[in-house]
Amino acid sequence: ATAVEPELTTVRLPAEQVGERGMEALLAVLEGRPAEPGSLPVRLVVRGSTAPPPAASRT
């Protein structure tokens, strides 16, 4: 995301936790159980590709 101009805004994910949850889900499915739902912490990394909203026109 930082190798292009403007740098791209991204969402940062905890890669290790994503892999852990994926493996837990796979093992659950292989054992005939439903995968556990859940969420992971994510963080928006704002870079140059994000601009403020356009100003509202006053008419």
N, CA, C and O atoms as a CHARMM CRD file, in Angstrom:
* protein
*
  236
    1    1 ALA  N      0.80900  -1.19600   0.00000 PROA 1      0.00000
    2    1 ALA  CA     0.00000   0.00000   0.00000 PROA 1      0.00000
    3    1 ALA  C      0.85000   1.25800   0.00000 PROA 1      0.00000
    4    1 ALA  O      0.37000   2.32800  -0.37400 PROA 1      0.00000
    5    2 THR  N      2.09800   1.14600   0.41100 PROA 2      0.00000
    6    2 THR  CA     2.95400   2.33100   0.44100 PROA 2      0.00000
    7    2 THR  C      3.86300   2.41000  -0.78600 PROA 2      0.00000
    8    2 THR  O      4.63900   3.35700  -0.91700 PROA 2      0.00000
    9    3 ALA  N      3.77500   1.43100  -1.68200 PROA 3      0.00000
   10    3 ALA  CA     4.65800   1.40600  -2.84700 PROA 3      0.00000
   11    3 ALA  C      4.08200   2.17000  -4.03300 PROA 3      0.00000
   12    3 ALA  O      4.75500   2.29900  -5.05600 PROA 3      0.00000
   13    4 VAL  N      2.87700   2.67300  -3.92700 PROA 4      0.00000
   14    4 VAL  CA     2.25200   3.40500  -5.02200 PROA 4      0.00000
   15    4 VAL  C      2.01000   4.84500  -4.58800 PROA 4      0.00000
   16    4 VAL  O      2.07300   5.16200  -3.40000 PROA 4      0.00000
   17    5 GLU  N      1.73600   5.70500  -5.54700 PROA 5      0.00000
   18    5 GLU  CA     1.48100   7.10400  -5.25800 PROA 5      0.00000
   19    5 GLU  C      0.10500   7.46400  -5.78400 PROA 5      0.00000
   20    5 GLU  O     -0.10500   7.29900  -6.98600 PROA 5      0.00000
   21    6 PRO  N     -0.82500   7.92700  -5.02200 PROA 6      0.00000
   22    6 PRO  CA    -0.71400   8.14100  -3.58800 PROA 6      0.00000
   23    6 PRO  C     -0.75300   6.80400  -2.84800 PROA 6      0.00000
   24    6 PRO  O     -1.27200   5.81100  -3.35700 PROA 6      0.00000
   25    7 GLU  N     -0.19300   6.80200  -1.64000 PROA 7      0.00000
   26    7 GLU  CA    -0.23200   5.58400  -0.82800 PROA 7      0.00000
   27    7 GLU  C     -1.68700   5.22500  -0.55100 PROA 7      0.00000
   28    7 GLU  O     -2.51800   6.10500  -0.32400 PROA 7      0.00000
   29    8 LEU  N     -1.99500   3.91700  -0.57100 PROA 8      0.00000
   30    8 LEU  CA    -3.36500   3.45700  -0.43400 PROA 8      0.00000
   31    8 LEU  C     -3.78400   3.29700   1.01900 PROA 8      0.00000
   32    8 LEU  O     -3.02400   2.80500   1.85300 PROA 8      0.00000
   33    9 THR  N     -4.99500   3.71600   1.30200 PROA 9      0.00000
   34    9 THR  CA    -5.59400   3.49600   2.61200 PROA 9      0.00000
   35    9 THR  C     -5.93000   2.01400   2.71800 PROA 9      0.00000
   36    9 THR  O     -6.44700   1.43000   1.76600 PROA 9      0.00000
   37   10 THR  N     -5.64600   1.40600   3.84800 PROA 10     0.00000
   38   10 THR  CA    -5.88000  -0.03200   4.02500 PROA 10     0.00000
   39   10 THR  C     -6.51800  -0.31600   5.37300 PROA 10     0.00000
   40   10 THR  O     -6.64900   0.57000   6.21800 PROA 10     0.00000
   41   11 VAL  N     -6.90800  -1.55300   5.55400 PROA 11     0.00000
   42   11 VAL  CA    -7.38900  -2.03500   6.84400 PROA 11     0.00000
   43   11 VAL  C     -6.35100  -3.01800   7.35900 PROA 11     0.00000
   44   11 VAL  O     -6.04600  -4.01000   6.69700 PROA 11     0.00000
   45   12 ARG  N     -5.81700  -2.74800   8.51900 PROA 12     0.00000
   46   12 ARG  CA    -4.80100  -3.62500   9.11500 PROA 12     0.00000
   47   12 ARG  C     -5.49400  -4.72900   9.89900 PROA 12     0.00000
   48   12 ARG  O     -6.32800  -4.46400  10.76400 PROA 12     0.00000
   49   13 LEU  N     -5.13800  -5.97200   9.58500 PROA 13     0.00000
   50   13 LEU  CA    -5.69500  -7.14700  10.25200 PROA 13     0.00000
   51   13 LEU  C     -4.60700  -7.84100  11.05700 PROA 13     0.00000
   52   13 LEU  O     -3.44100  -7.82100  10.66100 PROA 13     0.00000
   53   14 PRO  N     -4.96300  -8.44900  12.17300 PROA 14     0.00000
   54   14 PRO  CA    -3.97900  -9.20700  12.94100 PROA 14     0.00000
   55   14 PRO  C     -3.75200 -10.57300  12.27100 PROA 14     0.00000
   56   14 PRO  O     -4.50600 -11.51500  12.51500 PROA 14     0.00000
   57   15 ALA  N     -2.73100 -10.67600  11.44200 PROA 15     0.00000
   58   15 ALA  CA    -2.51400 -11.85500  10.59600 PROA 15     0.00000
   59   15 ALA  C     -2.45800 -13.15800  11.38700 PROA 15     0.00000
   60   15 ALA  O     -3.02600 -14.16400  10.96000 PROA 15     0.00000
   61   16 GLU  N     -1.78800 -13.15100  12.52200 PROA 16     0.00000
   62   16 GLU  CA    -1.67700 -14.38200  13.30300 PROA 16     0.00000
   63   16 GLU  C     -3.05000 -14.84200  13.79900 PROA 16     0.00000
   64   16 GLU  O     -3.35800 -16.03300  13.76700 PROA 16     0.00000
   65   17 GLN  N     -3.86100 -13.90600  14.25200 PROA 17     0.00000
   66   17 GLN  CA    -5.20200 -14.25400  14.72900 PROA 17     0.00000
   67   17 GLN  C     -6.10100 -14.70300  13.58400 PROA 17     0.00000
   68   17 GLN  O     -6.93800 -15.58500  13.77000 PROA 17     0.00000
   69   18 VAL  N     -5.94300 -14.11300  12.40700 PROA 18     0.00000
   70   18 VAL  CA    -6.72500 -14.54000  11.24100 PROA 18     0.00000
   71   18 VAL  C     -6.40400 -15.99400  10.92500 PROA 18     0.00000
   72   18 VAL  O     -7.31200 -16.79000  10.68100 PROA 18     0.00000
   73   19 GLY  N     -5.12100 -16.34900  10.92800 PROA 19     0.00000
   74   19 GLY  CA    -4.72300 -17.72900  10.67200 PROA 19     0.00000
   75   19 GLY  C     -5.22900 -18.68200  11.73900 PROA 19     0.00000
   76   19 GLY  O     -5.68100 -19.78400  11.43200 PROA 19     0.00000
   77   20 GLU  N     -5.15300 -18.25800  12.98900 PROA 20     0.00000
   78   20 GLU  CA    -5.62000 -19.09600  14.09300 PROA 20     0.00000
   79   20 GLU  C     -7.12400 -19.35500  13.97500 PROA 20     0.00000
   80   20 GLU  O     -7.57800 -20.49000  14.12300 PROA 20     0.00000
   81   21 ARG  N     -7.87900 -18.31300  13.71400 PROA 21     0.00000
   82   21 ARG  CA    -9.33400 -18.47600  13.57600 PROA 21     0.00000
   83   21 ARG  C     -9.68000 -19.33900  12.36700 PROA 21     0.00000
   84   21 ARG  O    -10.61300 -20.14000  12.41500 PROA 21     0.00000
   85   22 GLY  N     -8.92900 -19.17200  11.29200 PROA 22     0.00000
   86   22 GLY  CA    -9.16900 -19.99300  10.10600 PROA 22     0.00000
   87   22 GLY  C     -8.93200 -21.46500  10.38100 PROA 22     0.00000
   88   22 GLY  O     -9.71600 -22.31200   9.95300 PROA 22     0.00000
   89   23 MET  N     -7.86000 -21.77600  11.08900 PROA 23     0.00000
   90   23 MET  CA    -7.55700 -23.17000  11.41500 PROA 23     0.00000
   91   23 MET  C     -8.61100 -23.74300  12.35200 PROA 23     0.00000
   92   23 MET  O     -9.03800 -24.88500  12.18700 PROA 23     0.00000
   93   24 GLU  N     -9.03500 -22.94100  13.34800 PROA 24     0.00000
   94   24 GLU  CA   -10.09100 -23.39800  14.25800 PROA 24     0.00000
   95   24 GLU  C    -11.38200 -23.68900  13.48800 PROA 24     0.00000
   96   24 GLU  O    -12.06100 -24.67700  13.76800 PROA 24     0.00000
   97   25 ALA  N    -11.71900 -22.84200  12.53000 PROA 25     0.00000
   98   25 ALA  CA   -12.93300 -23.04500  11.73000 PROA 25     0.00000
   99   25 ALA  C    -12.81400 -24.29600  10.87500 PROA 25     0.00000
  100   25 ALA  O    -13.76400 -25.07200  10.77100 PROA 25     0.00000
  101   26 LEU  N    -11.64900 -24.49600  10.26000 PROA 26     0.00000
  102   26 LEU  CA   -11.43800 -25.68000   9.43700 PROA 26     0.00000
  103   26 LEU  C    -11.56500 -26.95400  10.27200 PROA 26     0.00000
  104   26 LEU  O    -12.22900 -27.90300   9.85400 PROA 26     0.00000
  105   27 LEU  N    -10.93500 -26.98400  11.44700 PROA 27     0.00000
  106   27 LEU  CA   -11.01100 -28.16900  12.29300 PROA 27     0.00000
  107   27 LEU  C    -12.44700 -28.42500  12.75000 PROA 27     0.00000
  108   27 LEU  O    -12.88100 -29.57500  12.81100 PROA 27     0.00000
  109   28 ALA  N    -13.17600 -27.37200  13.06600 PROA 28     0.00000
  110   28 ALA  CA   -14.57100 -27.53100  13.48100 PROA 28     0.00000
  111   28 ALA  C    -15.40000 -28.15300  12.35700 PROA 28     0.00000
  112   28 ALA  O    -16.17200 -29.08200  12.59300 PROA 28     0.00000
  113   29 VAL  N    -15.24100 -27.64900  11.15700 PROA 29     0.00000
  114   29 VAL  CA   -16.00300 -28.18300  10.02100 PROA 29     0.00000
  115   29 VAL  C    -15.63000 -29.63700   9.75200 PROA 29     0.00000
  116   29 VAL  O    -16.50300 -30.45800   9.47100 PROA 29     0.00000
  117   30 LEU  N    -14.35000 -29.95700   9.83400 PROA 30     0.00000
  118   30 LEU  CA   -13.91600 -31.33900   9.60700 PROA 30     0.00000
  119   30 LEU  C    -14.47000 -32.28700  10.66800 PROA 30     0.00000
  120   30 LEU  O    -14.66100 -33.47600  10.40900 PROA 30     0.00000
  121   31 GLU  N    -14.73000 -31.75100  11.87000 PROA 31     0.00000
  122   31 GLU  CA   -15.30100 -32.56100  12.95100 PROA 31     0.00000
  123   31 GLU  C    -16.82300 -32.53700  12.94100 PROA 31     0.00000
  124   31 GLU  O    -17.45700 -33.12100  13.82000 PROA 31     0.00000
  125   32 GLY  N    -17.41700 -31.86500  11.95400 PROA 32     0.00000
  126   32 GLY  CA   -18.86500 -31.82000  11.83500 PROA 32     0.00000
  127   32 GLY  C    -19.53400 -30.78400  12.72000 PROA 32     0.00000
  128   32 GLY  O    -20.74900 -30.82500  12.91300 PROA 32     0.00000
  129   33 ARG  N    -18.75100 -29.85300  13.26200 PROA 33     0.00000
  130   33 ARG  CA   -19.30900 -28.79900  14.10400 PROA 33     0.00000
  131   33 ARG  C    -19.35700 -27.50300  13.31700 PROA 33     0.00000
  132   33 ARG  O    -18.57900 -27.31100  12.38300 PROA 33     0.00000
  133   34 PRO  N    -20.26300 -26.61500  13.68700 PROA 34     0.00000
  134   34 PRO  CA   -20.24000 -25.29300  13.03100 PROA 34     0.00000
  135   34 PRO  C    -19.04900 -24.48400  13.53600 PROA 34     0.00000
  136   34 PRO  O    -18.63100 -24.62600  14.68500 PROA 34     0.00000
  137   35 ALA  N    -18.52300 -23.65600  12.68400 PROA 35     0.00000
  138   35 ALA  CA   -17.42100 -22.78800  13.08700 PROA 35     0.00000
  139   35 ALA  C    -17.95600 -21.72100  14.03800 PROA 35     0.00000
  140   35 ALA  O    -19.07000 -21.22500  13.86800 PROA 35     0.00000
  141   36 GLU  N    -17.15300 -21.37700  15.03600 PROA 36     0.00000
  142   36 GLU  CA   -17.54100 -20.35200  16.00600 PROA 36     0.00000
  143   36 GLU  C    -17.49700 -18.97200  15.36200 PROA 36     0.00000
  144   36 GLU  O    -16.48500 -18.60100  14.76700 PROA 36     0.00000
  145   37 PRO  N    -18.57900 -18.20700  15.47300 PROA 37     0.00000
  146   37 PRO  CA   -18.52800 -16.83400  14.94700 PROA 37     0.00000
  147   37 PRO  C    -17.69500 -15.95600  15.87500 PROA 37     0.00000
  148   37 PRO  O    -17.52100 -16.27700  17.05000 PROA 37     0.00000
  149   38 GLY  N    -17.20200 -14.89200  15.36500 PROA 38     0.00000
  150   38 GLY  CA   -16.42600 -13.98000  16.19700 PROA 38     0.00000
  151   38 GLY  C    -15.89400 -12.83200  15.37400 PROA 38     0.00000
  152   38 GLY  O    -16.02700 -12.81700  14.15000 PROA 38     0.00000
  153   39 SER  N    -15.30200 -11.88800  16.03500 PROA 39     0.00000
  154   39 SER  CA   -14.72900 -10.74400  15.33700 PROA 39     0.00000
  155   39 SER  C    -13.27500 -10.58200  15.75100 PROA 39     0.00000
  156   39 SER  O    -12.83700 -11.10900  16.77400 PROA 39     0.00000
  157   40 LEU  N    -12.55200  -9.85300  14.94700 PROA 40     0.00000
  158   40 LEU  CA   -11.15300  -9.57000  15.21500 PROA 40     0.00000
  159   40 LEU  C    -10.95700  -8.06100  15.22400 PROA 40     0.00000
  160   40 LEU  O    -11.69600  -7.33700  14.55700 PROA 40     0.00000
  161   41 PRO  N     -9.97100  -7.58100  15.97100 PROA 41     0.00000
  162   41 PRO  CA    -9.71000  -6.14300  15.95200 PROA 41     0.00000
  163   41 PRO  C     -9.07300  -5.74500  14.62200 PROA 41     0.00000
  164   41 PRO  O     -8.13400  -6.39200  14.15600 PROA 41     0.00000
  165   42 VAL  N     -9.57700  -4.70500  14.03300 PROA 42     0.00000
  166   42 VAL  CA    -9.00500  -4.17500  12.79300 PROA 42     0.00000
  167   42 VAL  C     -8.74900  -2.68400  13.00900 PROA 42     0.00000
  168   42 VAL  O     -9.33100  -2.05400  13.89200 PROA 42     0.00000
  169   43 ARG  N     -7.86300  -2.14500  12.17900 PROA 43     0.00000
  170   43 ARG  CA    -7.54900  -0.72500  12.29300 PROA 43     0.00000
  171   43 ARG  C     -7.44600  -0.12800  10.90200 PROA 43     0.00000
  172   43 ARG  O     -6.75000  -0.66300  10.03900 PROA 43     0.00000
  173   44 LEU  N     -8.13300   0.97000  10.68700 PROA 44     0.00000
  174   44 LEU  CA    -8.05700   1.68500   9.42000 PROA 44     0.00000
  175   44 LEU  C     -6.75700   2.47400   9.40200 PROA 44     0.00000
  176   44 LEU  O     -6.47800   3.24900  10.31700 PROA 44     0.00000
  177   45 VAL  N     -5.96100   2.27100   8.35200 PROA 45     0.00000
  178   45 VAL  CA    -4.70800   2.99700   8.18500 PROA 45     0.00000
  179   45 VAL  C     -4.91900   3.98600   7.04600 PROA 45     0.00000
  180   45 VAL  O     -4.87100   3.62200   5.87100 PROA 45     0.00000
  181   46 VAL  N     -5.15300   5.23300   7.41000 PROA 46     0.00000
  182   46 VAL  CA    -5.46200   6.27000   6.42300 PROA 46     0.00000
  183   46 VAL  C     -4.16800   6.78000   5.81100 PROA 46     0.00000
  184   46 VAL  O     -3.23700   7.17200   6.51400 PROA 46     0.00000
  185   47 ARG  N     -4.13400   6.76600   4.48700 PROA 47     0.00000
  186   47 ARG  CA    -2.96100   7.26100   3.75200 PROA 47     0.00000
  187   47 ARG  C     -3.43000   8.25900   2.69400 PROA 47     0.00000
  188   47 ARG  O     -4.55900   8.74600   2.74200 PROA 47     0.00000
  189   48 GLY  N     -2.56800   8.54800   1.76200 PROA 48     0.00000
  190   48 GLY  CA    -2.82900   9.60000   0.77600 PROA 48     0.00000
  191   48 GLY  C     -3.98700   9.37100  -0.16400 PROA 48     0.00000
  192   48 GLY  O     -4.45000  10.32300  -0.79300 PROA 48     0.00000
  193   49 SER  N     -4.47800   8.15000  -0.29100 PROA 49     0.00000
  194   49 SER  CA    -5.59300   7.89700  -1.21200 PROA 49     0.00000
  195   49 SER  C     -6.93700   8.28100  -0.62000 PROA 49     0.00000
  196   49 SER  O     -7.95900   8.19800  -1.30200 PROA 49     0.00000
  197   50 THR  N     -6.95200   8.70200   0.64800 PROA 50     0.00000
  198   50 THR  CA    -8.18900   9.11500   1.29400 PROA 50     0.00000
  199   50 THR  C     -8.24000  10.62800   1.33300 PROA 50     0.00000
  200   50 THR  O     -7.28900  11.29100   1.74700 PROA 50     0.00000
  201   51 ALA  N     -9.36000  11.15500   0.89800 PROA 51     0.00000
  202   51 ALA  CA    -9.53700  12.60700   0.88700 PROA 51     0.00000
  203   51 ALA  C    -10.73400  12.97200   1.73600 PROA 51     0.00000
  204   51 ALA  O    -11.61200  12.13900   1.96000 PROA 51     0.00000
  205   52 PRO  N    -10.78200  14.19700   2.21100 PROA 52     0.00000
  206   52 PRO  CA   -11.96900  14.62100   2.95400 PROA 52     0.00000
  207   52 PRO  C    -13.17700  14.68000   2.01500 PROA 52     0.00000
  208   52 PRO  O    -13.00300  14.80200   0.80300 PROA 52     0.00000
  209   53 PRO  N    -14.37000  14.59700   2.54100 PROA 53     0.00000
  210   53 PRO  CA   -15.55700  14.68500   1.67600 PROA 53     0.00000
  211   53 PRO  C    -15.63000  16.05900   1.02700 PROA 53     0.00000
  212   53 PRO  O    -15.14400  17.03900   1.59000 PROA 53     0.00000
  213   54 PRO  N    -16.23600  16.13500  -0.15500 PROA 54     0.00000
  214   54 PRO  CA   -16.35600  17.44600  -0.79900 PROA 54     0.00000
  215   54 PRO  C    -17.21200  18.36900   0.05100 PROA 54     0.00000
  216   54 PRO  O    -18.12600  17.92900   0.74800 PROA 54     0.00000
  217   55 ALA  N    -16.90400  19.64400  -0.01900 PROA 55     0.00000
  218   55 ALA  CA   -17.67700  20.62900   0.73900 PROA 55     0.00000
  219   55 ALA  C    -19.08900  20.68400   0.17000 PROA 55     0.00000
  220   55 ALA  O    -19.28200  20.64600  -1.04500 PROA 55     0.00000
  221   56 ALA  N    -20.07100  20.77400   1.05900 PROA 56     0.00000
  222   56 ALA  CA   -21.46100  20.87200   0.61100 PROA 56     0.00000
  223   56 ALA  C    -21.65500  22.21900  -0.07800 PROA 56     0.00000
  224   56 ALA  O    -21.21400  23.25800   0.41400 PROA 56     0.00000
  225   57 SER  N    -22.32000  22.17600  -1.22100 PROA 57     0.00000
  226   57 SER  CA   -22.57200  23.42400  -1.94200 PROA 57     0.00000
  227   57 SER  C    -23.71200  24.18300  -1.27600 PROA 57     0.00000
  228   57 SER  O    -24.70100  23.59200  -0.84200 PROA 57     0.00000
  229   58 ARG  N    -23.56100  25.46900  -1.20500 PROA 58     0.00000
  230   58 ARG  CA   -24.58700  26.30300  -0.59400 PROA 58     0.00000
  231   58 ARG  C    -25.36700  26.99200  -1.70800 PROA 58     0.00000
  232   58 ARG  O    -24.86200  27.88400  -2.38900 PROA 58     0.00000
  233   59 THR  N    -26.59000  26.56000  -1.87000 PROA 59     0.00000
  234   59 THR  CA   -27.42800  27.16700  -2.92100 PROA 59     0.00000
  235   59 THR  C    -28.67300  27.77800  -2.33800 PROA 59     0.00000
  236   59 THR  O    -29.49100  28.33100  -3.07300 PROA 59     0.00000
